[in-house]
C-alpha cells in the first residue's frame, strides 16, 4: 500500500488546478468531478499515450467513437438490463444506502447503530433516460375520485362509472406506458457495446485480418450507490477499451500478449512495478460474459484496488447481437476457410483510476529541500517547461525572456510563462505541478561571456546548469 495519503492528493489536486468537485459553486453533486487546466492536460496525456501505444503504434488496430445513447436493445441483449447490479442495503435508522459488499453490515458506518440493515436487494446501476418528446401524464387527474366498492368501480359520491369511461381513462395510462417504454434509453455504463455494435460496419468497410482490435475512448456512466475515494469511484468517468477479435483457438496466446502490453503501459505511466498486482478473478466473481478475467490492482492511498482489467469474453456479445438483431456476425477469412463468429480479448481501464495512480506514484515530499514534488514522466507532465525572467520590472530582461518563451512554445507546445513572485517560490510552485524544467532568464543572459545563455533547473534533482539559448530546444525536447 502507498505511503501517500489520499487527503494530500485531493488537496494538491484542488489547490493547483487539477481536479475540482463537480458543481462546487452550488454545493456539488456526489460522484462528479471537474478537471481544471492542469488535470485536463494530464488526463489527455494519459489517454494519448494509451492511444499511441495500443493503436497508432500497431498495424492490427482500428478506432471508433460510438454514440453515448444507444438503442435499448443493445443493453437488453448484452445482459446489462438484467444483471448490471450491485447489492444495496439501507439503514433503517438514518436511511443512508450502501453497497452491501463494501461495508460491515452489522453496524451502520454513518450513524453507528447496529443491526439496522435488512437483506440486500439488487440495484441496477444504469442511468435510464427518455429519448425524444414524451407526454407528461398526471395520474392523479386520471384516477382522482375513483374507488372500488363491492367489486364495482364508482366515484366517491357513489355514482357508478360507465364502462366506456373506465376504459378511456385506463387506456390513456396503457398508451403512456407503451410510449415511455419505447422512448427508454440509457447512458452507456461501458464503451464496449459501442464497439460490438460496430463490428459488422468495421469488417465490411475495412475487412481487416483476424486477429484485429477495435479501440474506443469515451464517457461512461454508472449510478453508483455510494461513490467515494476521490475520483476512484464516480458516477461519470472515461474508459479506454479494446475488443480484440480472435479465433477461439488462439485466445490463450492473445490473453498473455495483452497482459504484457498492460505492464508496458503501466511502466510508461511511471507506476512502480512493486505497486502493480495481478489478481486471477475466481468464476463466482467474474462478469457474466467472462470465461477468464485478470484484474490489475494498484497500491492506492485507499488500499489495493483495481486499476485495469483483462477479460476473455468468448463470443458472448457477438452471438447475442446475432440472436437479437437477426444479423450475422460471422467473419469470413480471406483464405476461404470456414466462417466463424470471433471470440474477444478485452483490455479495459478507467481513465480516472489511471490519473489517480499516476498522481499517487508521482507525489513526493522532499523533506531535505522542504518541497512537494510531482515527479511526473516528461510525456505526462501538463507543463513541460516554465520560462521566467529573474526580474519582471526590467524591460530588457522581460523582452528577452518573452522571445525565448515564444520560441519554445512554438516548438514544444506545453510551455508556461511565469513572472510572479520570487524565483524560489516559482521553482517550488512548478515542482508541485510537475514541471520537469524551469528556464530562468537572468542578467547574465544579456551581457558578457554568458550572453545568450540561461539557467536550466531540473525538477527532480534541483540542479541548475547554464545552457545556450540556441541549444534549448534540443536539450529540453523528448523524442
C-alpha atoms as one frame of an Amber mdcrd trajectory, in Angstrom:
protein
   0.000   0.000   0.000   1.206   3.500  -0.853   2.507   5.797   1.919   0.834
   8.754   0.206  -2.307   9.958   1.981  -5.488  10.480  -0.012  -6.042  13.902
   1.557  -2.635  15.028   0.262  -3.596  14.114  -3.306  -7.047  15.709  -3.014
  -5.618  18.908  -1.522  -2.944  19.293  -4.184  -5.406  18.487  -6.986  -7.797
  21.258  -5.971  -5.182  23.810  -4.861  -3.187  23.603  -8.087  -5.999  23.311
 -10.618  -6.006  19.604 -11.418  -9.432  18.433 -10.218 -12.380  20.269  -8.632
 -15.619  18.905  -7.090 -18.391  18.993  -9.717 -20.910  21.874  -9.451 -18.951
  23.107  -6.436 -20.386  26.642  -6.517 -23.880  25.147  -5.974 -22.877  22.741
  -3.242 -21.659  19.949  -5.511 -23.137  16.730  -6.873 -21.944  13.480  -5.360
 -19.781  11.345  -7.613 -18.947  14.060 -10.155 -15.656  15.883 -10.731 -14.469
  18.692 -12.986 -10.966  18.729 -14.455  -9.125  22.032 -14.283  -6.453  23.221
 -16.753  -3.664  21.009 -15.410  -5.889  18.000 -14.748  -7.314  18.135 -18.247
  -3.828  18.169 -19.769  -2.674  15.312 -17.542  -5.730  13.236 -18.420  -5.326
  13.886 -22.142  -1.642  12.955 -21.966  -2.538   9.664 -20.268  -5.170   8.960
 -22.918  -2.909   9.985 -25.799  -0.142   7.706 -24.532  -2.609   4.801 -24.388
  -3.815   5.519 -27.926  -0.270   5.774 -29.239   0.897   2.530 -27.656  -2.234
   0.473 -28.280  -3.483   1.891 -31.600  -1.123   4.169 -33.530   1.997   2.056
 -32.989   0.267  -1.156 -34.114  -0.937  -2.342 -37.511  -3.780  -4.529 -36.206
  -5.886  -1.822 -34.532  -8.711   0.466 -35.623 -10.649   3.075 -33.677 -14.290
   4.092 -33.318 -16.191   6.750 -31.395 -19.698   5.425 -30.804 -22.719   7.354
 -29.512 -23.358   7.503 -25.776 -27.093   6.960 -26.284 -27.910   3.628 -27.903
 -30.981   1.581 -28.744 -32.265  -0.082 -25.588 -31.955  -3.471 -27.313 -28.169
  -3.127 -27.023 -28.390  -3.317 -23.233 -31.084  -5.971 -23.235 -29.006  -8.221
 -25.494 -25.793  -7.634 -23.537 -27.437  -8.627 -20.263 -26.951  -5.246 -18.592
 -30.685  -4.636 -18.070 -30.951  -7.837 -16.040 -27.527  -8.327 -14.486 -25.684
  -4.976 -14.187 -26.403  -4.669 -10.490 -24.797  -4.087  -7.102 -26.174  -5.292
  -3.751 -27.808  -2.382  -1.918 -28.659  -2.117   1.776 -30.394   0.723   3.613
 -30.030   1.663   7.270 -33.449   1.664   8.948 -32.250   4.340  11.375 -30.557
   7.036   9.225 -31.789   5.730   5.827 -28.374   6.042   4.195 -27.688   3.481
   1.480 -24.551   1.466   0.878 -23.110  -1.326  -1.227 -23.505  -4.415   0.910
 -20.220  -5.912  -0.297 -18.207  -2.819   0.709 -19.210  -2.401   4.371 -19.624
  -4.378   7.575 -23.408  -4.743   7.571 -23.539  -5.451  11.308 -23.084  -1.724
  12.001 -24.034   1.378  10.022 -20.898   3.376   9.086 -22.879   6.644   9.222
 -24.980   6.585  12.399 -23.186   3.753  14.211 -26.360   1.810  15.001 -26.105
  -1.975  14.955 -28.299  -4.473  13.118 -30.162  -1.815  11.127 -29.667  -3.369
   7.687 -32.129  -5.741   6.072 -31.434  -8.199   3.292 -29.551  -6.737   0.296
 -31.516  -6.016  -2.863 -30.068  -5.756  -6.334 -29.764  -2.208  -7.644 -29.252
  -1.622 -11.388 -26.516   0.961 -11.893 -27.543   2.194 -15.340 -28.855   5.724
 -15.752 -32.205   5.484 -17.523 -33.375   8.354 -19.721 -36.007   9.137 -22.352
 -35.178   9.902 -25.976 -37.385  12.395 -27.795 -40.517  14.262 -26.619 -42.889
  12.304 -24.388 -46.182  13.344 -22.824 -46.303  14.100 -19.125 -49.090  12.088
 -17.550 -50.913  13.356 -14.475 -52.016  10.095 -12.908 -53.840  11.918 -10.103
 -56.063  13.656 -12.621 -56.899  10.347 -14.309 -57.697   8.288 -11.213 -58.909
  11.072  -8.881 -62.200  10.212  -7.275 -62.234   6.574  -8.393 -62.587   3.769
  -5.879 -63.648   0.150  -5.937 -66.603  -0.956  -3.747 -68.192  -4.378  -3.758
 -66.439  -5.238  -6.987 -67.819  -2.162  -8.782 -65.906   0.914  -9.911 -67.623
   4.033  -8.578 -66.965   7.683  -7.867 -66.717   8.951  -4.317 -70.307  10.185
  -4.461 -71.497   6.647  -5.126 -72.198   7.126  -8.828 -71.101   4.132 -10.923
 -68.666   4.949 -13.755 -69.738   3.790 -17.237 -67.583   1.015 -18.637 -66.567
   3.158 -21.620 -65.288   5.931 -19.368 -63.249   3.460 -17.317 -61.737   2.046
 -20.491 -60.913   5.522 -21.800 -59.204   6.553 -18.583 -57.045   3.480 -18.239
 -56.330   3.242 -21.973 -54.536   6.580 -21.583 -52.340   5.007 -18.904 -51.652
   1.966 -21.084 -50.693   4.129 -24.064 -48.499   6.305 -21.871 -46.728   3.225
 -20.521 -46.024   1.952 -24.039 -44.778   5.375 -25.131 -42.424   5.612 -22.170
 -41.100   2.106 -22.744 -40.425   2.774 -26.431 -38.571   6.016 -25.594 -36.356
   4.421 -22.944 -32.609   4.515 -23.390 -29.618   4.515 -21.061 -26.439   6.485
 -20.573 -23.948   3.796 -21.512 -22.370   2.044 -18.500 -19.394   0.944 -20.621
 -17.892   1.753 -24.011 -17.550  -1.894 -25.096 -21.023  -2.269 -26.591 -20.396
   0.647 -28.955 -17.521  -1.422 -30.340 -19.515  -4.639 -30.655 -22.430  -2.942
 -32.425 -19.949  -1.539 -34.961 -18.120  -4.821 -35.543 -20.008  -5.537 -38.766
 -19.550  -1.960 -40.009 -15.791  -2.080 -39.480 -15.398  -5.515 -41.073 -17.492
  -4.554 -44.101 -15.609  -1.299 -44.713 -12.027  -2.289 -43.813 -12.034  -6.108
 -43.977  -9.108  -6.494 -41.549  -7.334  -9.770 -40.958  -8.127 -11.650 -37.763
  -6.764 -11.052 -35.192  -7.547  -7.354 -35.094  -8.782  -4.913 -32.488 -11.212
  -2.033 -32.268 -10.393   0.621 -29.673 -12.507   3.347 -28.127 -12.077   6.084
 -25.547 -15.064   7.869 -24.123 -17.517   8.667 -21.360 -19.378   6.039 -19.361
 -21.920   6.456 -16.567 -22.796   4.329 -13.556 -25.315   5.251 -10.899 -23.042
   4.171  -8.068 -24.779   3.516  -4.754 -22.010   5.211  -2.782 -19.362   6.989
  -4.899 -16.257   7.583  -2.843 -12.493   7.891  -2.600 -11.994  10.970  -4.761
 -12.174  10.101  -8.491 -11.693   6.374  -7.887 -15.404   5.545  -7.898 -17.553
   8.175  -9.574 -20.814   8.316 -11.488 -19.345   9.843 -14.649 -15.958   8.771
 -15.931 -13.973   7.871 -19.039 -12.935   4.448 -20.238 -10.300   3.202 -22.641
 -11.250  -0.194 -24.042 -10.205  -2.593 -26.760 -12.140  -5.509 -28.152  -9.528
  -7.725 -29.781 -11.195 -10.165 -32.182  -9.552 -13.567 -32.485 -10.135 -17.160
 -33.484 -11.204 -19.212 -30.480  -8.129 -21.460 -30.772  -5.728 -18.565 -30.088
  -7.340 -16.987 -27.034  -4.675 -18.089 -24.549  -1.792 -16.630 -26.563  -3.708
 -13.393 -27.112  -4.543 -13.151 -23.434  -0.863 -13.406 -22.483   0.079 -10.858
 -25.152  -2.283  -8.259 -23.707  -1.075  -8.931 -20.176   2.398  -7.951 -21.358
   1.049  -4.850 -23.086  -0.640  -3.703 -19.899   2.617  -3.909 -17.959   4.418
  -1.883 -20.635   1.747   0.798 -20.377   1.948   0.890 -16.580   5.702   1.354
 -16.849   5.230   4.215 -19.310   2.856   5.862 -16.803   5.634   5.792 -14.223
   3.877   3.309 -11.932   6.304   1.285  -9.795   6.345  -2.429 -10.635   6.027
  -3.338  -6.975   2.749  -1.392  -6.786   1.080  -3.472  -9.530  -0.535  -6.784
  -8.632  -2.328  -9.347 -10.803  -5.490 -10.909  -9.422  -6.910 -14.004 -11.098
 -10.638 -13.402 -10.627 -12.493 -16.548  -9.489 -15.516 -17.728 -11.505 -18.064
 -16.583  -8.922 -16.729 -13.008  -9.085 -16.336 -12.682 -12.859 -18.730 -10.727
 -15.041 -21.482 -12.756 -16.670 -19.747 -12.619 -20.065 -16.237 -13.632 -18.976
 -14.544 -17.030 -19.096 -11.322 -15.628 -17.628 -10.522 -12.280 -16.023  -7.333
 -10.838 -14.581  -7.577  -7.612 -12.606  -4.513  -5.395 -12.352  -4.564  -3.872
  -8.900  -2.592  -0.845  -7.732  -1.497   0.274  -4.275  -3.647   3.394  -3.941
  -3.770   5.517  -0.779  -7.133   3.798  -0.141  -5.567   0.345  -0.369  -5.027
  -2.243  -3.085  -7.776  -1.684  -5.662  -8.484  -2.424  -9.317  -6.757  -0.205
 -11.872  -7.359  -2.122 -15.116  -8.803  -5.391 -16.309  -8.282  -8.066 -18.931
 -11.150 -10.386 -19.842 -11.776 -13.239 -22.236 -15.370 -12.527 -23.297 -15.599
 -15.530 -25.704 -18.102 -14.677 -28.479 -20.811 -13.857 -25.955 -21.517 -10.345
 -27.235 -21.478 -11.014 -30.980 -23.678 -14.097 -30.525 -26.185 -12.034 -28.540
 -26.241  -9.417 -31.285 -26.928 -12.174 -33.819 -29.728 -13.563 -31.672 -31.490
 -10.259 -31.023 -30.850  -8.437 -34.311 -31.092 -11.441 -36.637 -27.972 -10.244
 -38.477 -24.900 -12.384 -38.990 -21.749 -11.537 -37.071 -19.651 -14.161 -38.842
 -16.196 -13.314 -40.105 -15.198 -14.877 -43.429 -11.413 -15.423 -43.673  -9.722
 -14.209 -46.825  -8.203 -17.629 -47.443 -11.630 -19.150 -47.954 -11.626 -21.241
 -44.765 -14.763 -21.714 -42.705 -16.553 -18.617 -41.417 -16.769 -18.124 -37.651
 -18.014 -15.684 -35.035 -14.841 -14.232 -33.481 -14.015 -14.503 -29.805 -12.778
 -11.469 -27.911  -9.996 -10.446 -25.537 -10.830  -7.186 -23.762  -8.264  -4.889
 -22.120 -10.064  -2.086 -20.264  -9.095   0.751 -17.921 -10.811   3.694 -16.296
  -9.027   6.961 -17.060  -9.770   8.471 -13.650  -8.217   5.481 -11.908  -5.150
   5.884 -14.098  -4.981   9.592 -13.193  -5.200   8.735  -9.507  -2.490   6.067
  -9.835  -0.195   8.497 -11.680  -0.688  11.231  -9.073  -0.051   8.735  -6.275
   3.142   7.443  -7.907   4.440  10.924  -8.719   3.693  12.569  -5.362   6.877
  13.097  -3.351   7.541  15.074  -0.217  11.185  16.104  -0.500  11.861  16.840
   3.147  15.536  17.551   2.528  14.646  20.511   0.334  11.334  21.316   2.061
   9.180  20.958  -1.029   6.373  18.889  -2.523   7.079  17.459  -5.968   5.059
  15.693  -8.644   7.691  13.564 -10.376   5.570  13.070 -13.477   7.118  11.407
 -16.529   8.021  14.041 -19.109   5.396  12.819 -21.591   2.624  13.073 -18.993
   3.537  16.420 -17.424   0.831  19.035 -18.217   3.558  21.696 -18.448   6.937
  20.587 -19.807   8.867  23.838 -19.300   8.348  27.069 -17.370  10.096  30.239
 -18.520  10.570  33.100 -16.099  12.534  36.379 -16.107  14.580  36.912 -12.945
  13.198  40.452 -12.602   9.806  41.338 -14.072  10.448  45.079 -13.736  13.396
  45.039 -16.157  12.026  45.604 -19.689  15.110  44.259 -21.462  15.127  41.091
 -19.368  11.405  40.530 -19.842  11.658  41.083 -23.607  14.458  38.508 -23.894
  12.551  36.024 -21.762   9.465  36.557 -23.907  11.417  35.800 -27.068  12.727
  32.558 -25.561   9.254  31.627 -24.287   7.681  32.233 -27.697  10.321  30.118
 -29.437   9.934  27.203 -27.012   6.142  27.455 -27.050   6.075  27.213 -30.840
   8.292  24.125 -30.910   7.302  22.269 -27.748   3.752  23.426 -27.005   3.281
  22.857 -23.264   5.367  25.804 -22.065   4.301  28.180 -19.274   5.206  31.854
 -18.788   5.585  32.834 -15.147   6.694  36.208 -13.785   5.038  36.476 -10.372
   6.781  36.051  -7.003  10.427  35.428  -6.321  12.404  32.770  -8.133  12.489
  30.349  -5.189   8.700  30.405  -4.789   8.280  29.975  -8.523  10.500  26.894
  -8.508   8.504  25.295  -5.696   5.209  26.054  -7.363   6.461  24.462 -10.592
   7.744  21.428  -8.650   4.303  20.941  -7.153   2.558  20.848 -10.529   5.187
  18.551 -12.020   7.064  20.850 -14.436  10.275  18.954 -15.396  12.354  22.033
 -16.289  12.433  25.721 -15.432  14.290  28.147 -17.697  15.348  31.352 -15.950
  16.427  34.375 -17.953  18.763  36.458 -15.792  21.159  39.359 -16.222  23.929
  37.033 -17.388  21.717  36.274 -20.387  22.080  39.863 -21.600  25.814  40.549
 -21.482  29.372  39.324 -21.010  30.793  35.883 -21.659  27.453  34.309 -20.663
  25.359  36.329 -23.110  22.562  34.307 -24.715  22.751  31.631 -22.051  20.064
  30.798 -19.491  19.755  28.792 -16.282  18.013  25.423 -16.716  16.786  23.841
 -13.482  15.911  20.138 -13.189  12.779  19.432 -11.145  13.859  16.106  -9.660
  17.462  16.947  -8.739  17.120  20.757  -8.319  20.444  21.011 -10.165  20.962
  24.105 -12.319  23.188  24.477 -15.362  23.862  27.147 -17.958  22.783  26.429
 -21.476  22.997  28.390 -24.685  19.634  29.611 -25.861  20.293  28.120 -29.289
  20.575  24.649 -27.697  17.428  24.804 -25.555  15.012  23.019 -27.881  17.388
  20.086 -28.385  18.115  19.956 -24.650  14.530  20.123 -23.425  12.602  18.193
 -26.066  11.994  14.450 -25.823  11.856  12.206 -28.886
